[in-house]
Amino acid sequence: MKRQLKKRLGDLLVEQGVISGEQLAQALASQKQDGRKLGKTLVANGALSEEQLLTFVAQQMAIPFLDISRRRIAPELVQLLPEVHARRHRALLVEADQDRVLLAMSDPADLAALDTLETLLAPRRVELAVATEGQLLDAFDNLYRKTEKIASIAGELEQEYGDQPEFSLAGALGDADESDATVVRLLQSIFEEALQLRASDIHIEPGDKVLRIRYRVDGQLMESTLSEYRVSNALVLRIKLMAGLDISEKRLPQDGRFQFGVQSHEVDVRVSTLPTQHGESVVMRLLDQSLGLLALEQTGMPDPLVAKLRHQASRPHGMILVTGPTGSGKTTTLYALLSELNQPNRKIITVEDPVEYRLERISQVQVNSKIELDFARVLRTALRQDPDVIMVGEMRDQETVEIGLRGALTGHLVLSTLHTNDAVSSTLRLIDMGAAPYLVASALRAILAQRLVRRVCRHCETEHRPDVAEQAWLHHVGGAELANARFRRGSGCQRCNQTGYRGRIGVFELLELDEPMVDALRSEDPQAFAQAVKASGQFRPLAMAALDYAREGITTVAEAMRLAEDISLNDEGLLRGSDAG
């Protein structure tokens, strides 16, 4: 049954004392100028909040006011109402059965919209509820996935080529406009889906009678499958063309990059192909250039560590290493530091593979192994270019390490990355790579190790009592008091795709070398070095830093435990290191 307000909204609000007559008059005057609905005008003018307005409307119409962000709504359910109509009328299907649907709207008093929606949803009976516009817009983005659109376009592409085992993309495109090609529309939809999910990577994996498209969101993979597996060749060919790769070579891995415009975003895409049993697998790393560079404070680094890192970077020479596995945010941190160092009075040269962000005033060099332009060769030349700061994308071999260390001893500040588990093992890793211990001891100033952990979703967070396994771990690292503490977790909602997590934050440990550590390095004594680190009283390991986030409700105990297991810091020595710093 259609429900409506018995009187005009403004009159009802004044009668109930929610707003004053003067506020109504001001809103009506504003409404004549901008043409907005009265409710939005009242909210914009500050007469009342959106939640107050909608709660009042719900009471007057005797319908529920829903917090849809905390409801589990099946994506297939919302498809009963086409996305174009859902967005136009700000309406979302929340529940449905054979006879009725529950429809949440931001303006349930809009009779014209309701007539349209009842026609679209007939013969089911429409029951109304109220929800905020912000929650509805978030739900549209999360629930109206591109999965069906991608499958539909893949079906079109498969029909175009019938049962041909191979696709010739050049023949498919012919002289037609590129934007009209079915394969380009398919790729466009995949990128739109990735941006909607906030994905960092897209994996295209041909399988046996299935094509898997997986998106990495907050470090975890989400999978979609297509039965139209024969389109994989066309899709891979188009990606290889865009990335400037050899489309005739299918037996060897290839790497490339291209830029792609999606929904007003300019996305830089790094492409890696790999021959597999069922065809070429493609992984695309997405870098949204429109987001710009992060400042050090935006990475999640605590203020004391930011101050210490800036102090080390202000020194005229020496080496600073940023360590961690692939995807831990090392490059983001280095670019944040470079952007602070990028001043007219400094000459900065970077040696990268690949160059991820283009920075003004900085000389950035892309290595190219095909023409023997490797890290060591570029680094040797860079030292003759009178630089103040050199950034080396990665310490990959003995020659690069030694050139970098010697550069740090001859008046240059050298920044670089290294793939190690933690800060303590990084010094020993340099020596294992062939660097002389005295060089490492003399040149190395500080090591920043980092990881990324998932943030608790702020829209569905609840108090969490650790389970038995979590209590045991907490007791081990912090004692009984910590094991009995209460933490936070996400229960799952629309905004976090029911995962309980939304976004990630960096976890850091900073090791600044002092005299006892330097003496231990010169002596090549790993045990003495570890003891010197513990005795310094200024080092807080990654696992403990993650636990600090769990205490603050930023992440969960489960995430802190996962990080501790990843870096194998469960031993008594470093895990129970000093709480200072």
N, C-alpha and C positions, 0 to 999 in steps of 0.2 A: 504494500500500500504506500502510495506516495505521500510523504509528510512534508509540510512546509510551515514557515513562520506565520503566525496568525496576524501579526502586524509587521510594519516595516522595521528592519533591524535597528536603525538609529533610534526610532521611538521607543522600542523595547529596552535598549541599553540605557536611555535616559530615565525611563520609568523605574527600572530596577536599580538606579543609582550607580551603574557601572561607569558611566561617563556623565559629564555635565552638559547642559544645553548649549553652553558656549563652545565646548569641544565639538559637539555635533555640528554647530553652525560653521565652525572653521573647517571641519572635514568636508562638509557639503560644498563650501566655496572652493576648496582645493580640488574636489572631485569634478567640478565644472571645468577646471583648467586642464587637468591631466587625464580625465576620462576613466580613471581607475575605479574599481568597485569600492564601496563605502568601507567595508571591513579592512581592506588593504590600506586605504587612506588613513583610517583611524590608527592602525598599527604604525604606519610610517610617521604619523604626527606625534607618536608617543602617548596617545590617549590611553592605550592599554596594550598588553602584549598579545602576540598571536595565540598563545596558549589560553590566555584569559578569554579572548574573543571566541575561540572554538569551543571551549568548555561551556560558555554561555549559550552558544548556538545549539550544542548537543543537548543541553538541559531543556531549552525551549522546544526543540523538535522531538524530545524524548527518544533520542538515539545515542548509542555509545560513542565515547571519545577514545580512540585507540592509540596506543603507542606501537605502531607497526614495526618500528626498528627492532623490537624484541620478539616479534612473531616469526615463526618458521613458515614461510610461504613457498610452496612448490613452484618452480619456474614454469612447469607445464600448465599449472592452474592459471597463471596470469595471462597465458597466451589466448585464453578464451576471449579476451578483450584486446584487439589489435593495439600495438604500441602507439600508433599515431593518434588514436582516439584517447588512449589512457593519458598521454602527455597533454593533449589539447584541453581535456576537461579535468585534468588533475584528479584522476580516478583510478583506483587499483582494486582488483579482485583479491579479497582476503580469504574468503571461504566459498565453496560451491558444492552443490549436490545436484541430483536430477531435477529438482523442482525450484531451487532458490540459489541466489548468490548474495554474498555480503560484500558491498561495495564501499570502500573508504574514499571519501572526497574531502578536498580542502574547502569546498563551498557547496554543501549539500542543499542549499536554498536556491541554487541555479536551476530553475525548472526547465529551461531550454536544453541545457546540457543533460539533465536527467531524462528528458524525453528521448534524446538521441541514444543515450546509453541503454535505456529500456528496450528500444527497438533492436539494437545490436545484440543484446543478451537474451532476447525472447527465444523460446517461451518461458524461460526461467523467471521467477519472481525476484525483483530487485529489492533488497533490504539495505538501508543506509547506515553508515558510520562516519565519523569525522576523524581526520588526521591532519597533521601540519603539512604545509606545502613542502617544507624542507625534507621531511621524512619521505614524502611521496616521491620527490625527485631522486633521492638516494635509492629508493626501492626500484624506480624505473631503470636506473643505471645498473643495478645489481641483478635484477630479475629478467629484464628483457635482453638476454644475451643474444649474440649474433649466431648462435649455433645453428638454428634453423635456416637462416639466410645463407650461411656458409654451405650447409648441406644442399640447399636448393641450387646454388650457383655451381657447386661441384657436380650435381646431377645434370645441369645444362651442359657443362663442359664435357661430361662423359657421353652425352647424347650426340654432341657435335662430332665426336671422333669415333662413335660406335665402338666396335670391338678391336680397334687397332691396338696392337701391343705397344707401339712407340708413338710419341707425339713429336711433331716438328713445330716448334713454336714460331719459327720464322714463317712457315707456311700458314700457320693459324692466323697470324697477325696480318700478313700480306701488306697491302697498302692502306688498310683501314686505320682509322684513328685509334691510337693505343688505348685511350681511356674507354673505348667501347668494347675492347676485347674481353671475353668472358674470364679468361685467366687473370687479367688485371683486376677485374671486379672481385674475384675470389680472394686475391692477395690483399686488396683494400679492406675487405671484410675481416680478414684474419688480423690485420693490423688494428682495425677499429676495436675488435674484441680484446686485443692485448692491451690497448690503452684504457679501455673500460675497466679491465681487471687490475690495472696498475702493474702489468707484468714487466719484468726486467729482461726476459728471454722468451723466444718462441722456438720450440723444437718441432720440426716436421720430420716424421719417422715413418717410412713405408714399411708395412709388415706383410704377413701372409694373408691376403684377401681383406686387408684393412689399412687405412691411412690414419695414423695417430698425429694429432696436433696438440702439443702440450705447452702450457704457459707456466713460467716460474713466477709465482706471486709470493712476496715476502720470504723468499728462499725455498718455498715448497712448490712442487709441480702439480698442476691441475690438468686433467686429460679430457680431450674430446676425440671422438673417433668418427671416421667417415667410411661408409661401405664402398664409396666410389674410389677405390684404391688406385684405379688406373689413371687418375688425374695427377698422380704424384710427379710423373715425368714432366708434364707441362708446367706444373708449379715450380719445380726445381729449375727448369730451363729458364723461366722468366726471372727467378731470383738471381741465377748466375749471370744472365744478361745485364741486369741492373747493377750487379756488383763488379762487372767488367771481368768475369772469369771465362775460362775456356770452356764453351758449351760442348765441344767435341770430346773433352777429356772426362771420362766417368770412372777411371780406374784409380786415380790418385786424389788425395785430399787437396782442397784449395781454400784460400782465404781471400776475402775482399771486403768492400764496404760500399754503401751508397746512402743517399739521403732520401727521405720519403715524407711527403706532406700528408698528414692525417688530421682531420678535424681542427684545423688551424694550428696544429703542432708540427714543427719541423724536427723529425726524428732522424738521428744518425744511427745507421744500422751496420753492425759488424757481422759478417757472414763467414761461417765455417762449414765446408762440406766434407762428408766422409763416406766412402763407398761401403755399403753393407750388403748382406745376403739378398735383400729384396729391393735394392735400389740405393740411391744416394740419400743419406740423412743430412739434414740442414739444421744448424742452430744459428739463430740470429739474436745478437745482443743489442738491446734497444737503449739509446741514450737520447733523452729529450733535451735538445739544445735550448728550448724555450724556457726551461727551468733555471738555467744559469748555474753558476758555481755556488757551492755552500761555503759559508764562513766556518771557521774552526768550531765556534760555539754551536753551530747548527748540526754538527756531526754527532752530538751527544757527549762529546768529551767534557769531563768535569772541569770547572774553572781552574783549580790548582794545576791540573795537567796542561791546560792551555797556556797558562803563564809560564810553566817550566819549558814547554816546547818552544814558545816564542823566545824565551831567553836563549835557548840553544841555537835557534835560527838567527839570532842577532849577532852571534859570534862570527868573526871574519873568515874562519876556516875550520875544517873538520868535516866529518861525515855523520849524517843522520839517516838511519835506516827505518823504514816502515815495513813491518812483516805481517804475514798472515796468508791463508790459502786464497785461491782464486775466488773472487766474489765477496771478499770480506771488506771492501771499501778502501783499499790502500790508495788507489789512484785518486779517489775523491779527497782523501786527506792530504795527499801531496799537492793537488791542485789548489786546495784551500790555503795551504801554506805558501805556495808559489804566488797566489794572488796578493798575499800580504807583502811578500818580498818584492813584488813587481813595482819598482819605483824608478823614476828617471835617472837616478844616480847609480843604478845597478845594471850590469850587463848579465842577462840570464840566457843560458842555452839549455835546451832539453833534447834528449835523445830518446825517442819513444817508438814503440811498436804495439799498437798504432798511436797516432796523435788523436786523442779523444776530444779535447776542447781546444779551440783556437783562441790564443791569448795575444792581445795587442802588446807590442814592445818586446815580446819574448821571441827569440830565434828557436823555432821548433823544427827538429829534424826527424823525418820518418826513416827508420832503417829499412833496407831492402836487401835481403840475402841473395836475391837473384843476380845482383851486380856487385856482390861482396861488400855492400855497405852495411856492415854489422855494427854492433854496439861498440866494440873495441876500436874499430877504425874511426868511427865518428867521434868517439871520446878523445882519441889522440889528437884529432884535428881541432876539436872544440877547445882543448887546453891551449892551443896556439891562437885562439880568437880573443884573448884577453877577457875572459869571463870573470865575474865575481861569484856567480852561482851556477852550478851545473846540476841538472836533474837527469838521472839515468833511469829509464823505465824499469829495468830489472837487472840485478846482478846475476848473470847467467853462467859465466865461466871464469876460469882463473885469470885470464888476461884482462877481462873487464874489471874484475875485482881489484887487481893490482894497480891498474891505471887509475881507477877511482880513488883508491887509498892514497896513492902518491899525489894525486891532484889535491886531495884534502890536506896533505902535509905541505903543499907548496902555495898556500895562500888562497885556496878556493873553498867555498862551502859546497859540499856535494850531498845531494839528496838522492835516495834510491829506494827500491823495494827488494825484498828477499822472501822466498817461499819457505818459511819455517813455522813451527808450531807456536813458539813464544819468544819473548825477548831474550831470555837467558841462553837458549840454544842457538841463537843467531850468531853470536860471537864465535862459537865453536864451529858453526857451519862455514863461516868464512875461512877459518883455518883448514877445515876439511877440504875446501875447494882449492887449496894450494897457496893461500895467502900466508906470508910470513907472519908469525905471531907478533913480532915487534911492530910490524906495519899496522896490524889491527889494533894493538894496544895504543899506538901513538896517534892514529888518525880518527878512530871511532869515538864519537862524543855521546851519542844517545841512540836508543833503539825504542821505537814505538810499536808494540804488537797490538793487533786489533781483531775483533770479530764483530759480527752482526747478530743481534738477538731480536726476536719478534716482540712488538709492543702489545700489551693487553689492550683490547678494543675498549675505548672509553664509553661506548654507547651500550655495552652489555656487561660491564665489569661487575663482579660480585665478590664478596669475601670468600676466601678459600682456606679450608683446613687441610694441611698437607696429609697425603695418604701415608701408609706404612713405609713404603720405599723412600718417599721424600723425607719423612721424619728421620729415618735412619741416616740418610745423607746429611741432612741439616745438623743432626747430633754430632756427626763425625767432623764437620767443618766448623761448627759454632757452639756446640754444647747443648745441653738440655733446654736452656732458655730459648734458644733459637728454634729448636725442634717443636716447641709448643706455641710458637708465634703464629699469627694469622697473616695471610698474604692475599693477593688478588688474582683473579682469573676471569676470562671472558666466557659467558655462557653460550655465546653464538647469536648473531643477529644478521639482519639484511646487510648492514654496512661492512661486515667482515666476512661475508659469505659463509656464515655459520661456523667459522673456525675459532672464534674467540680472540683472534689477533688481527691487528690492522697496522701496517707499517713496521719499520725496523729502526733500531737505534744502535749506534756503535758502542762496543765495550773495549776499553783500552787499558794497557799497562805500559808505563814509561820507565825505562831503565837508563839512568844517567850514570856513566862510568866514573868511579872515584879511584883514588890511588891504590887501595887494596885490590880492587877488581883488575886494574891495569897490571899490577905486579903478577897476579895469578895468570893473566893472559900471556904475559911474556914468558912465564914458566910453563905454559901449556898444561896447566893443572885444572881440569874441569871441576873437581871436587872443591878445591880451594876457591875457585871462582864462584860456585854456587853458595858456599859458606859466606863469602864476602858480600854477595848480594843480600843474603838473609840478614847479615850483621849490619848492613847499611841503615836499616830501619826506615827507608824511604820508598821501598818497592812493594806495591800491592798487586798480586797476581790477577790475571784475567778472570779466573773463576770467582775470586772474592769480589771483584768489581761487578760481575754479573749478579752475584748474590746481593750486593748493595741495591741494584736495580729492583730485584725481587722484593727486598724489604720496603722499598719506596712504592711498590705497586706498579712500577713501570713495565716489568715483565713478570713471568711466572717462575715458580720454583722449578718446574719441568724444563724450562728453557735454560736456566742456570745450570741444572744438572747435565743437560745435553752438551752445553759448552764445556763443562768440566771434563766430561768423558771424551770429547773431541780432542782436547789438548793434553789429555792424560796427566792431569795435575792432582790426582787423588792421593798422591803420597803425602806423608806427614810433613816433609820438608818444606816445599814451597807453598803448598796449599795453606799451611798454618803460618805462613810468613807474616811479617809485621803488619799490624793494622794501621800503621802510620802512613802518611803520604796522601 
